[in-house]
Amino acid sequence: MVLSMTKRQFDQSNRVVIVGGVAGGMSAATRLRRLDAEVTITVLERSGHVSFANCGLPYFVGGIIEEEGDLTLQTPEQLFDRFRLDVRVNQEVVAIDRSAGAVRTRSTISGQEDVVPYDKLVLSMGAAPVRPPIPGYERVRTLRTVEDATRLATEVDVAPDTAVVIGAGFIGLEMAENLVGQGLGVTIVEATPQVLPPLDPELAVLVRDELVTHGVAVETGVSVASVEERSVTLADGRVLGAEVVVGAIGVRPDIHLAELAGLDIGPSGGIAVNDANQTNDPDIYAVGDAVEKPDAISHATSLIALANVANRQGRRVADHIAGRPSRTVPSLGTAIVKVFDIVAATVGWNERRLQAAGRPFRAIHSHPFDHATYYPGATRMAAKLIFDPSDGTILGAQIVGRNGVDKRIDVIATAMAGGIAADQLADLELAYAPPFSSAKDPINLLGYMAENVLSGDCDIVGPQELGQLVEKGWPVIDVRTAEEHAAGAIEGSINLPIDSLRDNLASLRHGPVVVYCQVGQRGHTATALLQELGIVARNLDGGYQTWLAWTRAKERVPSTSIT
């Protein structure tokens, strides 16, 4: 569409128009105002709220956040009073005329159109929920705006009995928890074989356990075929009661406006930008979920929909418009989610993604306590660290646990950003007191384990490798106590408790053997002893606990949650 505007020439960027608020757009607007008191800044937002906590929407539906107003961070009036921002809500931008330097808007209430000129334009349209071509999907609720959350909360307040959440990613799990909190019987349907696909299966199964423990029915490896008035039909023909249906399949970059304007789209389907977040039109910037970002692991571009990344990009764009130095930082994809009483977090790439890319890696598993066990309330967490076998570069990490998960994943994310290798985690001097950690923090323990692997001091066996070694005739030695062995053990394993291992060396002289304990620590000690005595031995990574989780994930066998 050609707008009837004539572009004026300015010596500087006197008029900045920002399309879309929330994270990236509002960060750009407020940062730019702090840098330039005179520039005219107009923010155009198609919803009725320009600055709100979209990550809090599931908790509003669940009643944890009680008032809709608590989601609103700033109103247009407040933004004008403090920053002199011209914020126009319920205004959808329907076209960009690059030659004229103007956008056409349409009121979502009256339909009236207007033209807004710009010298610099910032696109922050975010991402739109995926709505697949499933019959009846128009009944499915999605969460993107405060209005979406209000409509869904109203449906829930009518006191339905059943709900189906389609998609078991971060938002899907948050919605399931909050719907259960409102008294609904909830089923999660996930087309992939596991919940929370960013995790590897042996950690994702722990999240599934928590869902099942709290009464959520979990259907994985099956898709939704159709949505009816009060039910959902699965691809295998089963029918689930569903008075409320929530779609959390994922999001796609909102690039419609950019495509109409002839802006370049990247290989992953997001708006292509340079290091300054400029599009192929230097007067048009783009930030947030609609934009392709450089990936810290592959150094290629990818789609990463995270609020903190959008905020960072908005700030950098404001710097660039104001003539300040600006920098682009590759994204690690750090994310975290609360699922009832546990927390799951991830950073970087998972094992499946590295395998698909053909990138060499080593993975180690640990099951440390979140703080000193002699201080009351210590709970275990399951941690996985993935690194390059040649130089120890950290490629990713995943942690599931009840306490202390957030700070541990943040330490690893910081280490990755700072170029700290996996074995160097052992040298980090982290805060310690019995209520908070142990003298050897879980992060330090991962560093010691990585150091052992990289130096060759300990040869580990991944749970997926064990079957191959058994087929080759390797005995599997359980060095736990007889009581632990009797309570559950790897089939065919020989119980030789570590404290009596020296007395049974004669039976091991011919080697090689695989050694395991509950979580890997005693197994490492036993492996080192056997190697010193000339016996070829390898330690089962993460011990029986990791092997059991991996086996259950592979077979989709439910079990108990972590303690």
SEMAR-599564 format. One record per residue (C-alpha): residue number from 0; x, y, z. Coordinates in steps of 0.1 Angstrom, whole numbers, plus 5000, padded with zeros to 4 digits. Layout:
// residues N
[atom NUM, [X, Y, Z]]
...
//
This chain:
// residues 563
[atom 0, [5000, 5000, 5000]]
[atom 1, [5013, 5035, 4991]]
[atom 2, [5006, 5061, 5016]]
[atom 3, [4998, 5097, 5005]]
[atom 4, [5028, 5111, 5024]]
[atom 5, [5059, 5130, 5013]]
[atom 6, [5090, 5122, 5033]]
[atom 7, [5106, 5152, 5050]]
[atom 8, [5143, 5153, 5054]]
[atom 9, [5158, 5158, 5089]]
[atom 10, [5193, 5163, 5100]]
[atom 11, [5186, 5139, 5129]]
[atom 12, [5160, 5114, 5140]]
[atom 13, [5133, 5138, 5153]]
[atom 14, [5105, 5113, 5152]]
[atom 15, [5107, 5078, 5164]]
[atom 16, [5077, 5055, 5160]]
[atom 17, [5076, 5022, 5178]]
[atom 18, [5052, 4995, 5167]]
[atom 19, [5043, 4973, 5197]]
[atom 20, [5050, 4977, 5234]]
[atom 21, [5055, 4952, 5262]]
[atom 22, [5092, 4942, 5265]]
[atom 23, [5113, 4952, 5235]]
[atom 24, [5092, 4982, 5224]]
[atom 25, [5089, 4998, 5258]]
[atom 26, [5125, 4992, 5266]]
[atom 27, [5134, 5011, 5234]]
[atom 28, [5110, 5039, 5242]]
[atom 29, [5120, 5046, 5278]]
[atom 30, [5158, 5041, 5272]]
[atom 31, [5156, 5065, 5242]]
[atom 32, [5138, 5091, 5263]]
[atom 33, [5165, 5089, 5290]]
[atom 34, [5191, 5095, 5263]]
[atom 35, [5173, 5123, 5244]]
[atom 36, [5148, 5147, 5261]]
[atom 37, [5137, 5163, 5228]]
[atom 38, [5130, 5134, 5204]]
[atom 39, [5093, 5127, 5196]]
[atom 40, [5085, 5091, 5206]]
[atom 41, [5052, 5075, 5195]]
[atom 42, [5042, 5040, 5206]]
[atom 43, [5015, 5022, 5187]]
[atom 44, [5000, 4991, 5204]]
[atom 45, [4971, 4971, 5189]]
[atom 46, [4960, 4957, 5222]]
[atom 47, [4945, 4977, 5251]]
[atom 48, [4976, 4974, 5272]]
[atom 49, [5011, 4987, 5262]]
[atom 50, [5031, 4977, 5292]]
[atom 51, [5021, 4945, 5310]]
[atom 52, [5037, 4914, 5325]]
[atom 53, [5028, 4888, 5298]]
[atom 54, [5048, 4861, 5316]]
[atom 55, [5023, 4865, 5345]]
[atom 56, [4992, 4857, 5324]]
[atom 57, [4990, 4820, 5334]]
[atom 58, [4991, 4831, 5370]]
[atom 59, [4962, 4855, 5365]]
[atom 60, [4941, 4827, 5350]]
[atom 61, [4951, 4806, 5380]]
[atom 62, [4941, 4833, 5405]]
[atom 63, [4975, 4836, 5420]]
[atom 64, [4976, 4872, 5406]]
[atom 65, [4942, 4883, 5417]]
[atom 66, [4937, 4917, 5400]]
[atom 67, [4940, 4924, 5363]]
[atom 68, [4956, 4957, 5372]]
[atom 69, [4985, 4939, 5389]]
[atom 70, [4996, 4928, 5354]]
[atom 71, [4998, 4964, 5341]]
[atom 72, [5032, 4978, 5346]]
[atom 73, [5025, 5013, 5331]]
[atom 74, [4995, 5030, 5316]]
[atom 75, [4997, 5054, 5287]]
[atom 76, [4989, 5082, 5311]]
[atom 77, [5018, 5072, 5334]]
[atom 78, [5042, 5069, 5305]]
[atom 79, [5033, 5104, 5292]]
[atom 80, [5037, 5119, 5327]]
[atom 81, [5071, 5104, 5333]]
[atom 82, [5086, 5101, 5299]]
[atom 83, [5065, 5123, 5276]]
[atom 84, [5057, 5093, 5254]]
[atom 85, [5028, 5094, 5230]]
[atom 86, [5013, 5060, 5236]]
[atom 87, [4983, 5050, 5215]]
[atom 88, [4966, 5017, 5224]]
[atom 89, [4941, 4999, 5203]]
[atom 90, [4960, 5011, 5173]]
[atom 91, [4971, 4985, 5148]]
[atom 92, [4997, 4993, 5122]]
[atom 93, [4984, 4979, 5089]]
[atom 94, [5010, 4992, 5065]]
[atom 95, [5045, 5008, 5062]]
[atom 96, [5054, 5032, 5034]]
[atom 97, [5092, 5032, 5035]]
[atom 98, [5095, 5058, 5007]]
[atom 99, [5072, 5082, 5026]]
[atom 100, [5086, 5074, 5060]]
[atom 101, [5051, 5068, 5075]]
[atom 102, [5029, 5040, 5088]]
[atom 103, [4991, 5037, 5085]]
[atom 104, [4972, 5028, 5116]]
[atom 105, [4937, 5015, 5121]]
[atom 106, [4917, 5017, 5154]]
[atom 107, [4908, 4982, 5166]]
[atom 108, [4877, 4998, 5181]]
[atom 109, [4863, 5023, 5156]]
[atom 110, [4881, 5012, 5124]]
[atom 111, [4893, 5047, 5118]]
[atom 112, [4926, 5050, 5100]]
[atom 113, [4954, 5075, 5104]]
[atom 114, [4989, 5082, 5091]]
[atom 115, [5019, 5086, 5115]]
[atom 116, [5052, 5098, 5100]]
[atom 117, [5086, 5086, 5113]]
[atom 118, [5123, 5092, 5108]]
[atom 119, [5132, 5060, 5126]]
[atom 120, [5108, 5030, 5130]]
[atom 121, [5112, 5003, 5156]]
[atom 122, [5092, 4971, 5150]]
[atom 123, [5083, 4951, 5181]]
[atom 124, [5053, 4930, 5171]]
[atom 125, [5063, 4899, 5191]]
[atom 126, [5051, 4865, 5181]]
[atom 127, [5017, 4850, 5175]]
[atom 128, [5005, 4817, 5190]]
[atom 129, [5005, 4788, 5165]]
[atom 130, [4969, 4780, 5155]]
[atom 131, [4971, 4748, 5134]]
[atom 132, [4944, 4738, 5109]]
[atom 133, [4926, 4715, 5133]]
[atom 134, [4888, 4713, 5129]]
[atom 135, [4872, 4732, 5158]]
[atom 136, [4904, 4750, 5168]]
[atom 137, [4887, 4783, 5168]]
[atom 138, [4873, 4774, 5203]]
[atom 139, [4908, 4770, 5216]]
[atom 140, [4921, 4798, 5239]]
[atom 141, [4956, 4811, 5236]]
[atom 142, [4975, 4835, 5259]]
[atom 143, [4992, 4866, 5244]]
[atom 144, [4975, 4896, 5258]]
[atom 145, [4958, 4907, 5290]]
[atom 146, [4925, 4905, 5271]]
[atom 147, [4933, 4868, 5263]]
[atom 148, [4939, 4861, 5299]]
[atom 149, [4907, 4879, 5310]]
[atom 150, [4886, 4859, 5286]]
[atom 151, [4901, 4826, 5297]]
[atom 152, [4898, 4835, 5334]]
[atom 153, [4861, 4843, 5328]]
[atom 154, [4856, 4808, 5313]]
[atom 155, [4874, 4792, 5342]]
[atom 156, [4853, 4811, 5367]]
[atom 157, [4821, 4796, 5352]]
[atom 158, [4832, 4765, 5372]]
[atom 159, [4839, 4739, 5344]]
[atom 160, [4852, 4705, 5354]]
[atom 161, [4876, 4695, 5326]]
[atom 162, [4904, 4712, 5306]]
[atom 163, [4928, 4701, 5279]]
[atom 164, [4961, 4719, 5274]]
[atom 165, [4975, 4713, 5239]]
[atom 166, [5013, 4715, 5241]]
[atom 167, [5036, 4707, 5270]]
[atom 168, [5062, 4734, 5267]]
[atom 169, [5068, 4762, 5293]]
[atom 170, [5035, 4779, 5289]]
[atom 171, [5015, 4747, 5286]]
[atom 172, [5030, 4734, 5319]]
[atom 173, [5023, 4767, 5337]]
[atom 174, [4987, 4766, 5324]]
[atom 175, [4982, 4730, 5335]]
[atom 176, [4994, 4739, 5371]]
[atom 177, [4972, 4770, 5373]]
[atom 178, [4941, 4752, 5359]]
[atom 179, [4946, 4724, 5385]]
[atom 180, [4948, 4751, 5411]]
[atom 181, [4913, 4763, 5400]]
[atom 182, [4899, 4728, 5406]]
[atom 183, [4898, 4715, 5370]]
[atom 184, [4907, 4680, 5359]]
[atom 185, [4935, 4687, 5334]]
[atom 186, [4950, 4667, 5306]]
[atom 187, [4981, 4677, 5287]]
[atom 188, [4984, 4666, 5251]]
[atom 189, [5019, 4668, 5236]]
[atom 190, [5026, 4655, 5200]]
[atom 191, [5063, 4648, 5208]]
[atom 192, [5073, 4618, 5230]]
[atom 193, [5079, 4639, 5262]]
[atom 194, [5069, 4670, 5281]]
[atom 195, [5091, 4700, 5280]]
[atom 196, [5109, 4693, 5248]]
[atom 197, [5139, 4716, 5255]]
[atom 198, [5150, 4691, 5281]]
[atom 199, [5166, 4657, 5273]]
[atom 200, [5143, 4627, 5281]]
[atom 201, [5160, 4616, 5314]]
[atom 202, [5153, 4650, 5329]]
[atom 203, [5119, 4656, 5312]]
[atom 204, [5106, 4624, 5328]]
[atom 205, [5110, 4640, 5362]]
[atom 206, [5088, 4668, 5352]]
[atom 207, [5062, 4644, 5340]]
[atom 208, [5063, 4626, 5373]]
[atom 209, [5055, 4659, 5391]]
[atom 210, [5025, 4665, 5368]]
[atom 211, [5011, 4630, 5374]]
[atom 212, [5017, 4633, 5411]]
[atom 213, [4994, 4664, 5411]]
[atom 214, [4967, 4647, 5392]]
[atom 215, [4975, 4659, 5356]]
[atom 216, [4969, 4633, 5329]]
[atom 217, [4997, 4634, 5305]]
[atom 218, [4993, 4622, 5269]]
[atom 219, [5026, 4623, 5249]]
[atom 220, [5033, 4611, 5214]]
[atom 221, [4998, 4619, 5202]]
[atom 222, [4983, 4649, 5185]]
[atom 223, [4948, 4665, 5186]]
[atom 224, [4926, 4656, 5156]]
[atom 225, [4897, 4678, 5163]]
[atom 226, [4881, 4701, 5190]]
[atom 227, [4844, 4698, 5197]]
[atom 228, [4821, 4718, 5219]]
[atom 229, [4829, 4700, 5251]]
[atom 230, [4856, 4676, 5242]]
[atom 231, [4888, 4670, 5222]]
[atom 232, [4894, 4640, 5199]]
[atom 233, [4929, 4626, 5197]]
[atom 234, [4946, 4612, 5166]]
[atom 235, [4942, 4577, 5180]]
[atom 236, [4905, 4581, 5183]]
[atom 237, [4902, 4587, 5220]]
[atom 238, [4879, 4614, 5232]]
[atom 239, [4888, 4636, 5262]]
[atom 240, [4864, 4658, 5282]]
[atom 241, [4874, 4694, 5276]]
[atom 242, [4851, 4722, 5287]]
[atom 243, [4881, 4745, 5285]]
[atom 244, [4908, 4741, 5258]]
[atom 245, [4941, 4760, 5259]]
[atom 246, [4965, 4760, 5230]]
[atom 247, [5002, 4763, 5239]]
[atom 248, [5017, 4746, 5209]]
[atom 249, [5042, 4774, 5204]]
[atom 250, [5046, 4808, 5187]]
[atom 251, [5056, 4821, 5153]]
[atom 252, [5073, 4855, 5147]]
[atom 253, [5047, 4881, 5137]]
[atom 254, [5063, 4892, 5104]]
[atom 255, [5032, 4901, 5084]]
[atom 256, [5038, 4938, 5085]]
[atom 257, [5075, 4934, 5077]]
[atom 258, [5067, 4912, 5047]]
[atom 259, [5043, 4937, 5034]]
[atom 260, [5070, 4964, 5037]]
[atom 261, [5095, 4943, 5017]]
[atom 262, [5118, 4937, 5047]]
[atom 263, [5141, 4907, 5046]]
[atom 264, [5131, 4876, 5064]]
[atom 265, [5158, 4852, 5078]]
[atom 266, [5162, 4815, 5073]]
[atom 267, [5143, 4806, 5105]]
[atom 268, [5113, 4827, 5096]]
[atom 269, [5120, 4858, 5117]]
[atom 270, [5129, 4894, 5106]]
[atom 271, [5165, 4896, 5095]]
[atom 272, [5185, 4922, 5113]]
[atom 273, [5222, 4933, 5115]]
[atom 274, [5243, 4937, 5146]]
[atom 275, [5225, 4970, 5154]]
[atom 276, [5191, 4954, 5149]]
[atom 277, [5185, 4973, 5117]]
[atom 278, [5166, 4956, 5089]]
[atom 279, [5176, 4959, 5053]]
[atom 280, [5161, 4994, 5056]]
[atom 281, [5185, 5013, 5078]]
[atom 282, [5157, 5035, 5091]]
[atom 283, [5137, 5005, 5104]]
[atom 284, [5148, 4985, 5134]]
[atom 285, [5133, 4953, 5147]]
[atom 286, [5135, 4937, 5182]]
[atom 287, [5120, 4909, 5203]]
[atom 288, [5103, 4877, 5194]]
[atom 289, [5097, 4887, 5157]]
[atom 290, [5135, 4889, 5151]]
[atom 291, [5161, 4863, 5144]]
[atom 292, [5189, 4863, 5169]]
[atom 293, [5225, 4850, 5168]]
[atom 294, [5228, 4817, 5186]]
[atom 295, [5257, 4814, 5211]]
[atom 296, [5263, 4778, 5202]]
[atom 297, [5260, 4776, 5164]]
[atom 298, [5267, 4813, 5157]]
[atom 299, [5239, 4811, 5132]]
[atom 300, [5206, 4829, 5136]]
[atom 301, [5176, 4813, 5154]]
[atom 302, [5143, 4821, 5170]]
[atom 303, [5145, 4826, 5207]]
[atom 304, [5113, 4841, 5223]]
[atom 305, [5125, 4854, 5257]]
[atom 306, [5115, 4886, 5274]]
[atom 307, [5150, 4894, 5287]]
[atom 308, [5164, 4892, 5252]]
[atom 309, [5137, 4915, 5239]]
[atom 310, [5144, 4940, 5266]]
[atom 311, [5181, 4939, 5259]]
[atom 312, [5175, 4944, 5222]]
[atom 313, [5152, 4974, 5228]]
[atom 314, [5179, 4991, 5249]]
[atom 315, [5205, 4985, 5223]]
[atom 316, [5183, 4999, 5195]]
[atom 317, [5177, 5031, 5216]]
[atom 318, [5215, 5034, 5220]]
[atom 319, [5220, 5031, 5182]]
[atom 320, [5193, 5057, 5174]]
[atom 321, [5208, 5081, 5199]]
[atom 322, [5243, 5077, 5182]]
[atom 323, [5258, 5056, 5210]]
[atom 324, [5279, 5025, 5205]]
[atom 325, [5257, 4994, 5204]]
[atom 326, [5266, 4957, 5206]]
[atom 327, [5249, 4924, 5199]]
[atom 328, [5253, 4895, 5223]]
[atom 329, [5245, 4860, 5211]]
[atom 330, [5216, 4844, 5229]]
[atom 331, [5220, 4813, 5251]]
[atom 332, [5183, 4806, 5254]]
[atom 333, [5183, 4805, 5292]]
[atom 334, [5148, 4795, 5305]]
[atom 335, [5131, 4783, 5336]]
[atom 336, [5097, 4770, 5346]]
[atom 337, [5079, 4762, 5379]]
[atom 338, [5058, 4730, 5377]]
[atom 339, [5040, 4726, 5410]]
[atom 340, [5067, 4719, 5436]]
[atom 341, [5097, 4715, 5412]]
[atom 342, [5116, 4737, 5389]]
[atom 343, [5131, 4729, 5355]]
[atom 344, [5157, 4751, 5338]]
[atom 345, [5178, 4749, 5307]]
[atom 346, [5205, 4769, 5289]]
[atom 347, [5222, 4763, 5256]]
[atom 348, [5216, 4732, 5235]]
[atom 349, [5203, 4698, 5246]]
[atom 350, [5218, 4665, 5236]]
[atom 351, [5193, 4658, 5208]]
[atom 352, [5200, 4691, 5191]]
[atom 353, [5238, 4686, 5193]]
[atom 354, [5234, 4651, 5178]]
[atom 355, [5212, 4664, 5150]]
[atom 356, [5239, 4690, 5142]]
[atom 357, [5267, 4664, 5143]]
[atom 358, [5286, 4683, 5170]]
[atom 359, [5309, 4662, 5193]]
[atom 360, [5300, 4665, 5230]]
[atom 361, [5303, 4648, 5263]]
[atom 362, [5275, 4648, 5289]]
[atom 363, [5277, 4643, 5326]]
[atom 364, [5249, 4639, 5352]]
[atom 365, [5249, 4648, 5389]]
[atom 366, [5224, 4645, 5417]]
[atom 367, [5236, 4669, 5443]]
[atom 368, [5217, 4683, 5473]]
[atom 369, [5208, 4719, 5471]]
[atom 370, [5224, 4726, 5505]]
[atom 371, [5243, 4709, 5532]]
[atom 372, [5225, 4677, 5542]]
[atom 373, [5231, 4682, 5579]]
[atom 374, [5210, 4714, 5577]]
[atom 375, [5173, 4706, 5576]]
[atom 376, [5153, 4705, 5543]]
[atom 377, [5180, 4695, 5518]]
[atom 378, [5166, 4681, 5486]]
[atom 379, [5183, 4666, 5456]]
[atom 380, [5184, 4680, 5421]]
[atom 381, [5192, 4664, 5388]]
[atom 382, [5218, 4683, 5368]]
[atom 383, [5232, 4676, 5333]]
[atom 384, [5262, 4694, 5318]]
[atom 385, [5271, 4691, 5282]]
[atom 386, [5305, 4702, 5269]]
[atom 387, [5330, 4700, 5241]]
[atom 388, [5353, 4670, 5246]]
[atom 389, [5383, 4687, 5232]]
[atom 390, [5384, 4720, 5251]]
[atom 391, [5356, 4718, 5277]]
[atom 392, [5335, 4746, 5261]]
[atom 393, [5301, 4744, 5278]]
[atom 394, [5274, 4737, 5252]]
[atom 395, [5244, 4734, 5275]]
[atom 396, [5230, 4725, 5308]]
[atom 397, [5197, 4713, 5323]]
[atom 398, [5186, 4711, 5360]]
[atom 399, [5155, 4698, 5376]]
[atom 400, [5149, 4701, 5414]]
[atom 401, [5129, 4716, 5442]]
[atom 402, [5153, 4743, 5455]]
[atom 403, [5183, 4762, 5442]]
[atom 404, [5178, 4754, 5405]]
[atom 405, [5175, 4791, 5395]]
[atom 406, [5208, 4802, 5409]]
[atom 407, [5227, 4772, 5395]]
[atom 408, [5214, 4776, 5360]]
[atom 409, [5223, 4813, 5362]]
[atom 410, [5258, 4805, 5372]]
[atom 411, [5262, 4782, 5343]]
[atom 412, [5247, 4807, 5319]]
[atom 413, [5271, 4834, 5332]]
[atom 414, [5300, 4810, 5328]]
[atom 415, [5290, 4803, 5292]]
[atom 416, [5288, 4840, 5285]]
[atom 417, [5322, 4846, 5300]]
[atom 418, [5339, 4817, 5282]]
[atom 419, [5345, 4796, 5313]]
[atom 420, [5351, 4760, 5304]]
[atom 421, [5333, 4731, 5321]]
[atom 422, [5363, 4720, 5342]]
[atom 423, [5368, 4756, 5353]]
[atom 424, [5335, 4754, 5371]]
[atom 425, [5355, 4736, 5398]]
[atom 426, [5374, 4768, 5405]]
[atom 427, [5344, 4792, 5410]]
[atom 428, [5343, 4806, 5445]]
[atom 429, [5306, 4806, 5453]]
[atom 430, [5288, 4817, 5484]]
[atom 431, [5285, 4790, 5510]]
[atom 432, [5266, 4786, 5543]]
[atom 433, [5247, 4754, 5553]]
[atom 434, [5212, 4768, 5545]]
[atom 435, [5222, 4777, 5510]]
[atom 436, [5248, 4753, 5496]]
[atom 437, [5276, 4729, 5505]]
[atom 438, [5313, 4735, 5507]]
[atom 439, [5314, 4719, 5473]]
[atom 440, [5286, 4736, 5455]]
[atom 441, [5266, 4716, 5429]]
[atom 442, [5283, 4738, 5403]]
[atom 443, [5318, 4730, 5416]]
[atom 444, [5309, 4693, 5416]]
[atom 445, [5300, 4695, 5379]]
[atom 446, [5334, 4711, 5374]]
[atom 447, [5352, 4683, 5392]]
[atom 448, [5333, 4657, 5371]]
[atom 449, [5341, 4675, 5339]]
[atom 450, [5378, 4678, 5349]]
[atom 451, [5379, 4641, 5355]]
[atom 452, [5365, 4633, 5321]]
[atom 453, [5386, 4658, 5302]]
[atom 454, [5418, 4648, 5319]]
[atom 455, [5411, 4611, 5314]]
[atom 456, [5411, 4603, 5351]]
[atom 457, [5376, 4588, 5348]]
[atom 458, [5361, 4570, 5319]]
[atom 459, [5323, 4572, 5320]]
[atom 460, [5296, 4553, 5303]]
[atom 461, [5263, 4570, 5293]]
[atom 462, [5231, 4551, 5301]]
[atom 463, [5225, 4547, 5264]]
[atom 464, [5258, 4529, 5260]]
[atom 465, [5254, 4504, 5287]]
[atom 466, [5235, 4478, 5267]]
[atom 467, [5262, 4477, 5240]]
[atom 468, [5289, 4470, 5266]]
[atom 469, [5268, 4443, 5282]]
[atom 470, [5263, 4426, 5248]]
[atom 471, [5301, 4426, 5245]]
[atom 472, [5304, 4407, 5277]]
[atom 473, [5312, 4435, 5302]]
[atom 474, [5301, 4427, 5337]]
[atom 475, [5281, 4454, 5355]]
[atom 476, [5291, 4458, 5391]]
[atom 477, [5268, 4475, 5416]]
[atom 478, [5290, 4490, 5444]]
[atom 479, [5260, 4501, 5466]]
[atom 480, [5250, 4483, 5497]]
[atom 481, [5231, 4450, 5496]]
[atom 482, [5200, 4468, 5509]]
[atom 483, [5202, 4493, 5480]]
[atom 484, [5207, 4466, 5455]]
[atom 485, [5177, 4447, 5468]]
[atom 486, [5155, 4478, 5465]]
[atom 487, [5162, 4481, 5428]]
[atom 488, [5191, 4474, 5405]]
[atom 489, [5202, 4470, 5369]]
[atom 490, [5192, 4436, 5357]]
[atom 491, [5221, 4412, 5357]]
[atom 492, [5244, 4434, 5378]]
[atom 493, [5267, 4419, 5405]]
[atom 494, [5265, 4435, 5439]]
[atom 495, [5300, 4441, 5453]]
[atom 496, [5296, 4469, 5479]]
[atom 497, [5324, 4495, 5477]]
[atom 498, [5337, 4489, 5512]]
[atom 499, [5343, 4452, 5505]]
[atom 500, [5355, 4457, 5469]]
[atom 501, [5392, 4450, 5477]]
[atom 502, [5382, 4417, 5492]]
[atom 503, [5366, 4406, 5459]]
[atom 504, [5392, 4417, 5434]]
[atom 505, [5399, 4381, 5423]]
[atom 506, [5365, 4380, 5406]]
[atom 507, [5373, 4412, 5386]]
[atom 508, [5409, 4405, 5375]]
[atom 509, [5399, 4397, 5339]]
[atom 510, [5379, 4430, 5334]]
[atom 511, [5368, 4452, 5318]]
[atom 512, [5338, 4461, 5339]]
[atom 513, [5312, 4488, 5343]]
[atom 514, [5307, 4501, 5378]]
[atom 515, [5277, 4519, 5391]]
[atom 516, [5263, 4533, 5424]]
[atom 517, [5232, 4554, 5432]]
[atom 518, [5243, 4587, 5417]]
[atom 519, [5278, 4582, 5405]]
[atom 520, [5300, 4593, 5434]]
[atom 521, [5308, 4559, 5449]]
[atom 522, [5311, 4546, 5414]]
[atom 523, [5338, 4571, 5406]]
[atom 524, [5357, 4561, 5437]]
[atom 525, [5354, 4524, 5428]]
[atom 526, [5364, 4530, 5392]]
[atom 527, [5395, 4549, 5403]]
[atom 528, [5405, 4521, 5427]]
[atom 529, [5401, 4494, 5400]]
[atom 530, [5420, 4514, 5375]]
[atom 531, [5449, 4519, 5399]]
[atom 532, [5450, 4481, 5404]]
[atom 533, [5452, 4475, 5366]]
[atom 534, [5416, 4466, 5360]]
[atom 535, [5398, 4483, 5331]]
[atom 536, [5367, 4500, 5346]]
[atom 537, [5342, 4526, 5335]]
[atom 538, [5318, 4545, 5357]]
[atom 539, [5281, 4547, 5348]]
[atom 540, [5274, 4584, 5344]]
[atom 541, [5249, 4596, 5370]]
[atom 542, [5246, 4561, 5385]]
[atom 543, [5214, 4541, 5389]]
[atom 544, [5193, 4572, 5393]]
[atom 545, [5202, 4586, 5359]]
[atom 546, [5200, 4551, 5343]]
[atom 547, [5165, 4546, 5358]]
[atom 548, [5153, 4579, 5345]]
[atom 549, [5167, 4573, 5311]]
[atom 550, [5151, 4538, 5309]]
[atom 551, [5118, 4551, 5321]]
[atom 552, [5118, 4579, 5295]]
[atom 553, [5127, 4555, 5268]]
[atom 554, [5099, 4532, 5278]]
[atom 555, [5075, 4559, 5290]]
[atom 556, [5070, 4541, 5323]]
[atom 557, [5056, 4563, 5351]]
[atom 558, [5073, 4563, 5385]]
[atom 559, [5077, 4585, 5415]]
[atom 560, [5088, 4622, 5415]]
[atom 561, [5122, 4634, 5427]]
[atom 562, [5128, 4640, 5464]]
//
